[in-house]
Amino acid sequence: MAISTVLFAFVILLGAATLWKRIRSLHRDLPLPPGPRRLPIIGNALAMPSKDLPKAFQDMNKEYGEVVYLDIFGQSMVVLGTHESAVELLEKRSANYSDRMHSVMAALSGWEWALPLIPYGLFWRRNRRAFHEFFHPGIVPEYQPIQLEAARGLLRDLLQDPTRYTEHIRYAFGSSIMRISYGIDVDKEKVPYLTIAEDAMQTFSDAFVPGKYLVETFPLLRFLPSWFPGAKFKREGTAWTPVVSRLRDTPWDATVAAMREGTALPSIVTAWTERASEMEDYAPADEDEVTKNTAATAYAGGSDTMLSTILSFLLAMASYPEVQKKAQAELDDIVGAHRLPDFGDEESLPYISAILKECVRWRVVLPLGLIHRSLEDDVYRGYFIPKGTHVVPNAWAYTRDPRHYPNPEEFIPERFLKDGKLNLAVQDPGDIIFGYGRRVCPGRHFAEAALFAIVSSVLHTFDITGAWDEHGNPVRLEVKMTEGVLSYPEPFECNIKARSAGAAALIHESAH
């Protein structure tokens, strides 16, 4: 009998056993949510889209309703079609929906330590507490000088070589988070800390796409040898593990060595190590793991998500010159020509704030968020949601809901304004893209501050343009987003030029 036939038979038997167990546990009077017709054993496995999942899930919700049920070889999945349903389940009922899917790929690839992936429980709470300690709203202002310096450094890099804008953006945010997390001043020409993060985040984006790996449904498959047909997941996990290990270990080891030598700069690692040693239940090995996880989560989670958002900002400015002109007029009026913007200007720059909101809405970095998992059986709108169900918040679809955002594919900062002020009645896209309930991103306030520093500084000093047609008119760039857990604008060309000699002088002066 061929090996592939044995594997197929093994999967069918596992599916039958899982389905029987599910049928027994689902013997309830209430119906499951509507969804595509399920086949025996495999359920909706054949209906699971292989590409453009956010759009495919949105189409399912349009066809079947606000809550769609899928069964993948016995694994229940619910796709939530509106922000309101996500708030109801993931936020208001967060005690039941704060777990994560127990990912085999996380273990195989070495990502099981990352805060966004840790299952709900004591270990997650310890890691969350440590992260919140250093990124809660009250402490973020302490990081503003570092964030402003990173923004000023980006201006200088763009002035010197604007064609390498992607590299400069990655360095600007990555260097600030490295300084805050590890006390490391990143040198572009030496240890490639930012390249380490870039490589690791690519594995993250590849590894956790819903429905991509059968081993997530049948965990026993993880025991297959890597050479076995169909065990590509095992080979990929093995290849990714050292990449992820470098992310977690390299900067940590450098900081620990500096602490031993007495040369370490203040950072999350040094502060938490000192604080943890004063705790009554201090256990050095355990607290080191938590500190290591916290710093690495900030290092990994911030760099590439911010890169994607700033690239989307450049794309928007090149495509919508009228928006750029309005923003620059506001900056000229409030900040003036003789200094660069800082955080004290933020409340007086509502149009800049509206641009920031539109940037995170227009091109969503995490289109499907991260999957939640129900801890117990539940009922929503008369439908039964089984224990252990994977719950998908389709952030991409929520940011395209015409009830909240008319003409959603257009970049329109004015949608967030009324009478020259931010309109609080409009749904804040940050409440969507930063997650829900107890799983909301604890780095949100830090990320929003970094975005303000960079976007306001760039708009104040540079003109951003795209291509021009034969009549000298700007051509709107049509740029697709990459697929994966993390989404980025595909490569595009734009021109970045100082607005004036005075703007260039301001940039040079910022180095002193």
N, C-alpha and C positions, 0 to 999 in steps of 0.2 A: 504493500500500500504506500502510495507517495506521501512524502512528509507533509505536503500542502493539504492532502486529504485528511490526514490525522489532525492537523491543526484546525481545519474546518470543523471536523467532528467534535473536537474538544470545545470549540467555541459554541457550537450548537447545544451541546450537553450543559455547558455552563449557563447558557442563556435560558434553557428550559428550566433548570433548577432555580435560577434567579427569578424567572417569571412566575413560577409556581409559588415561591415564597412571597412575591409581591402580590399575587392574586389573593392569597390567604390574608395578608395584612391589609388589603384594600377592601375587604368585605364590609362596605359601609353603605348606608342608605343614600348618602349624597353622591352626586356624580363628580367625576374628575372634570377639570376645565376642558373646554372644547379644543380641538386640534386636528391635525391631519389623521386620516384613517391609519390605524395601527395594524401591522401584520403579525401573525403568530411568531413567537420567539424573538424576532428581530425588532418588533415594534416599529418605530419611525426611523430606523437606522438609514434606510435608503432615501428618506426625505430630508435627512440632515444636510444642509448646504455645505459645500466644500470651499466656497469662496464668497466674498462680500457678505459675510454673516449679518452685519447690522441691517443692511437693506433687505436681505432675505427674511430675517426675523420681523422686520417692520411689515413686510408684505403679509406674513402669517397673521400678525395682529390685525391688520386691516381686513383679512378674510374671516378670521375666527373670533376676534374680539380682543378685549383689553388684556385678558390672561389666556395664554396658549399653553397647552400641555403636550409634551413630547415624551416618548418612551424609547430609550436607546438600549436595546438588549436588557430591558428590565430596570434601567436606571431612569428614575423620574426627573424630568426637567420642566420648569415653568419659565416662560418668557413673558416678562411684564412689559406691556405696550405703552404705558404712560408714566410720567413722573409721579402722578397722584397715586397710582397703584404701588409704585416703588416706595413712596413715603409711607403709605399705609402698612405695608408689610415689613420693609427693611428698616424703617425708622420707628414707627409707632409700636411695632411688634419686634423690636430689635432683640429682645431676650430670646426669641425663637429663631431669628434669622441672622445671627451674627457669626455663625460658623462658616468655615470655608470647606469646599470640596477637599476630601483627603487625597491629595494628588500624589500618585506614584511617580510621575515625571519630576515633581519637586524633589523627591528623594533621590531619584536616579541621576538628576543633573546637579544636585548639591544646593538647591534653592530652599530647602525646608526651613532654614533659619530666618528668612525674610519676613518681616512683620506683616505685610499684606497677605501672606500665604499661611501663616501659622494658624492652626485650628483654634477655635474659641475655647478658652479655659484658663487655668492658672498661669501657664507659661506665656500665653498671649498677653494676659493682663500685666505680668511683670515687664514684658518688653514694651507694651503700650505705655505703661507708667513712665518708663525711662525715656521713651521718645517724647512724650508729652512734656516731661520735665524741661526739655531743652527747646521745644518749638511751640509752646502755648502762646496765645496772643500777648500776654504781658511781658514775655521775654524777647519777642521778635525785635522790638526797637533797639535792643542792645546790639543786634547784628547789622543795623542800618549803615554804620560807617564802612563795614566790610562790603556790604552790597553796593554802596555808592562807589567805592573804590573799584570794584569789579566792573561797574557800568562805565566809569571813566576810562578804565583800561581798555574796554571794548571800543570806545570812541577812538582812542589812539591807534588801536590795531586796525580799525576800519579806515582811518585816515591814511595809514601807511600802506595798506594793501587790501582794498575793498573786495577784491575777487575771492579772497579766502574767508568770506563772511561766515560760512558754516563752522569752520575751524575756530574762528574768533568767538563765536557765540558759545560754542561748547566750552571753550577755555574760560570765558567770563563767568558763567555760572558754576562750572565745575571747580574752578580755582577758589571761589568763595565758599563753597560747601566743603571743600577739602580743608580750608583754613579753619572753618568753624568746627568741623567734625574731628579733625585730627591734629590741628595746629601745624599743618604742612603748607608751606608756600610753594606752590607748584611751579616748576621751571619747565617750559615747553620742550626744552632741548635735553632734559635729563630723564628721570624715571617717568614712563608714559602712563601716569595715573589715569588720565582721561581716556586714553585708548583702552586701558583695562576695563573701565566702566562701560565704554561703548561696546566692546566685544561681549561683555557679560549681559548687557541689556538686550543685545540681539538674540542671545539664547533664551532670555525671558520671553521675548516677544514671540519666538518660534514655539516654545514648549507648552504654552498654556492656552492655546486656541481651543475653544469649546468643541468637543467632538473629534478632534484631530487624531487622538491616539486611543486605540482600542484598549490598551492596558489600563486606562483610567476607568473603564467600565468593568474589565476583568483583571483585577490586580494580580491574580495568580500567574498571568502571562509574564510578569516581571522575572519569574524564575527560568524562563527560556534562555538558552545560551545565545550570545550575541550573533553567532553565525547562523542561527536558525531562520528559515524563511519567514518573513513577516515580523522579524524582531528588529527592524530598523530603529525603533524607539530605543532599544537597548544600546545600540551602537552610537546613536546621537547623544544619549544621556552620558555615556562613557566619555565621549569627546568633549562634552560641555563641562563636565565636573571640574577639570583643572582651570578652565576659564573662569568659572564662578569662584573657585577657591582663591585665585589671584585677587579677585575683587575684594574679598573679605579679609584676606591675610596680609597682602602686601602693605597697604597703608597702616594697618594695625601694628604689624611688626616694626615698622619704621618709628611709629609713635612710642611704642613700648621701649624700644632701644633708646630713644631720646629721653624718655622719663628716667631710665636707669643712669644715663649720663648727666642728667640735670640740665639738659638743653631744650626740653620740650616747651613749646608755646602753649598758652591756655587754649583749651579745646573741650569738646564734649567728652572725649576719652579721659583727659586729665581730671576734669571736674567730677565726672561720675565715679571715677575710681576713688577719688578722695572722699566723696560723699558716701559711697557705698561702704567704705571701711568703717564708718561711724554707725552703721545700722546694727541693731541688736542681733538680727539673724544673718549677719554678714557671712557669706561663704565665698571665698575668693574665686574659686573656679566657676561657680554659678554666676556671680556678678560679672566676671570677665566675659562670659558668654553673652550676657544681656548687653553689656556695653559694646562689645564687638558687633552684635547684631544691630544695635541702634545706630552706630556710626556708619556701618556698611549699608543699612537701609536708606539713610539720608544720602549717602554718597551715590548709591545706585539709582534710587528713585527720583532724585531731583534732576540730575544732569540731563538725561535724555528727554524727559517730559518737558522741561523748560526749553530745550533745544527745539523741539517740535513746535511749541507755541510761538517762540520768537521767529522761527522760519515762516510760520503762518502769518505773523504780523508783517514781515517784509513782503510776503506775497500779496497781502491785502493792500498795503500802501502802494505797491507798484501797480496794482490793478484798479485801485480806486483813488486817483490823485486828488479828487475833490475832498475826500475824507482827510487826506494828509494835509491839505492846505488849511482846512478848518482847525485841525489840531495845532498846526504851527502858528496860526493866528492867535489861538488861545494862549499858547506858550509865550509868544512875543508880548502879549498884553500883560500876562501875570508875572512872568519871570524876567522878561526884558532881554536886552542884547549883551549884557555885561557879566552874566553869570550863568551857571548851569542849574537846572532844576534840582530840588532836593525834596525830602519827605515833608517838609513844612509847607510845600506848595500843593500837596495832593488834594486837600479839600477845596482848593480854589480852581481846580482843573477838572471839572465834571466831564468835559468832552474826552479828555485823556482816559478818565475812569471808564467811560462808556466804550472806548476803543478796547480797553483791556477785557471787558466783559464780552464784547463781540468776538475778540480773538479766540477766547476759550470755547465759545459757542460755535463759531463758524467752522473750525477744523478741530474735531475732538481728538485728544491724544489717546484716550482709552475708550474706544467706541462702545465696547460692551462692559465697561467697568471691570470688576472682578466678580466672579460667581460667588453668591452666597449659598448657604446650605441650611435647610430647616432641621432643627433639633428634635421637634415633635410634630405629630399630626396637627393640621390646622384647617380652618374653614374660612374661605374668603368669597364673599358675594354668592354664597350658596354652593360653592365648589369645594371639593375635598382636596387638600394638598398634603400628600403623605410625608411622614418623617423621612429625612434623608434626601429630600428633593433638592436638586440644583436649581437655584433661582437666578435668572439672568436679567440684570437691569440694562436695557438697551439705551445707553446714554446718547448715542448718535441719534436715535429716533426721537428722544425727548427734546433734543436741541433743534429738531426740525418740525416740532409740533406747531402747526399754523395758528392754533388757539393762542399760543404764547408768543410766537415769532413769525409774523406774516412775512412772506417772501424769504423763507429760511435760507436759501442758497445764496442770497445777496448779503454783502457785508454792509450793514446799516447800523452804525453806533447810535443813531438818533432814536432807535427803538427803545433805548434805555433812558431817554431824557424827556422831561416835560417842563416847560417854562424855564429852560436853562439849568435845570437841576436834575440829578438822578431821580428817576421815577421808581420808587420803591414798590409800586404796584405791579411792575413787570417782573416775571420770574427770573431770579438771579441764576444764570447758568452755572455759576460756581457751586450752587447747591446740588447740581446734577453731576458735574464732572469730577468733583472731589469725593463723591461717594455718599453713603447713607448710614444713619444710625451709629452704632458703636464702631462701625468699620470706616467711618469718614476719615479721609486723609488727615492725619495730625499735622502735616507740614503745610497745610493750605495757607495759613497767614504768612509764613515765610516765603512761599512761592509767589503770592500776590504782591508782596513788598518788592521782591526781586524783579517781577514783571514791570512794576511801576518805575523802578529806578532805570531799567534798561530802555523801556519804550519811550519814556519822557525824554531821556537824555539823547537818544538817537533822533527822535523827531525834532528836537530843538536845534540840532547841529547838522543834520544831513537831509538831503533830498534823495528819495528812493524812487527810481523809475524802472519800467520794464522796457520791452521792445517798442519800436516806433514804426508806423506804416510809411508808405511812400509820400504821404502828405504831411508827415511830421506829427501825426496824432498817436497818442499812446495806445498800444494794443493790449487788451486785457489778457492776462496769462491764464491759461486753462491747465491747471496742474492737479493731477490726481494724488490721492493719499495712498501710502503703502498699506498692505494688509498685514494683520498680525494683532497680537494683544495691544501693542503700542503702534500708533499710526503716525507717519511723518509725511510732509509734502515730498513728492518725488523731486529730484534735482531740477532746479530752474535757474535761469539767469536774471539778474537784476543789477541795475547800476546804482551805486551808492556814492554820492559826491557831497562834499561839504557845501552847506547852503551859501556860505560867503567866506571871505578872507577873515572876517571877524569871528565867525564860527570856528574856523580852523585854529585861530589864535586862542580861543577859549579852550579848545581841546588840548593844545600844547601846554597852556598854563595849568591845566588840571594835573599835570605830572609833578607839580611842585607843591 
